[in-house]
């Protein structure tokens, strides 16, 4: 009997909602005009085949919201000029869809940015840079540490600190000293949701509208977007075979910060030599500018130990070091960190708290456990060996299939290389990318990473970025073989047109 009553009640409530929505739509659309009489509850109940109580409940809800007027002994009527008002609001909404939304200056800059995505979902073999192989994730070690962390959780979990778990920051301090030659205290470390959040914090806290920032050209586009969104002006400085050309740094004091990737320049792969590092640090000290050091792929150097961080040479506290666990573990983990000069730690913590209070606590403590027991460093060494195999496969495949057509650069470190194609121009990169994708191969043009992609596109050799960390050696060999056929086909087609 109880079950039947519950089912009956649910059906009645469903009928009540349907009647309410039907009558409200008729009022809003003007079908029922101002002052129009509604059918009596008895008549409408008979017409719809429901109980009078159900209709009464729908009328009462409409009356409570101001759509109808009811009183004892009188028929319900449509209240006010609701139908006309609803139509005006509706037409206003339709016009609003065609007009630009009212945005802040920051929002206007973000809206003006060119869409940026590194993904080819239709590619069978995707040379996506920044990707890693899911099979490389230390699943068993992570699972064991995660289970242990869950068992230690208090019954009433509290919020974490904006700067991150003390345990992870202490473990990370030791790791950075061992692996990157980086000297800092744990309280200088700020845990963030990937290095991208760290760059966004730097942009918001260090740049004002009208300021300028130094940027490697070509360089990491998403970092440039973060800084430009603040209404700051980009001052592109060219990159050569040794990285940032420090002699071209601005001398007029306009730049408030410089964004650099000294251990493995993105995307060209150069390592900034000691003389240029010193010149960059002296420039920052002289002009009171900050240096943001993005350690992109710095842990992955082949044949030699990783280059020490620029921060390890900083004697004037001008360097903000940005790191991430995305390359060594997974981009899905969304854990990164900043190592800050002491003068900036408090304001960065406060800004981080305004953004998202704190990063996920369990994941932080699991990672701390892996670092403490040495499992993380063993994993990085194993991953370096695996990526060395993939790197060699890429070098061999390019030599075998593209000898005389292309030159692969920037592979001494990191997880990608840049293939320069002398027979094609930068303006030909979109056609090459489209032709490769038609054969199931995902490759990525170099030109969008320049500050002015169209400048000298007819003179600059075509370049495509080839990430290899997410592929097997067999996929790399097959993919480069197909790419070679595409390159020759596109070259022949363009030569015939020209």
Secondary structure, DSSP 8 states (H G I E B T S, - for coil): -HHHHHHHHHHHHHHHHHHHHHHHHHHHTTSS-TT-B---HHHHHHHHTS-HHHHHHHHHHHHHTTSEEEETTEEEEE-TTHHHHHHHHHHHHHHHHHS-----HHHHHHHHS-------TT-SEE--TT---GGGS-HHHHHHHHHHHHHH--SS-----TT--HHHHHHHHHHHHHHH-----GGGEEEESHHHHHHHHHHHHH--TT-EEEEEES--HHHHHHHHTTT-EEEEEEEETTEE-GGGS--SS-EEEEEE--SS-TTT-----HHHHHHHHHHHHHHT-EEEEE-TTTT-BSSS-----GGGG-SSS-EEEEEESTTTT-GGG--EEEE--HHHHHHHHHHHHHHHS---HHHHHHHHHHHHTTHHHHHHHHHHHHHHHHHHHHHHHHHHHSTTTEEEE--SBSSEEEEEEEEEEGGGHHHHHHHHHHTTEE-EESGGGSTTTTTTTTTSEEEEEEE-TTS-HHHHHHHHHHHHHHHHHHHHHHHHH-
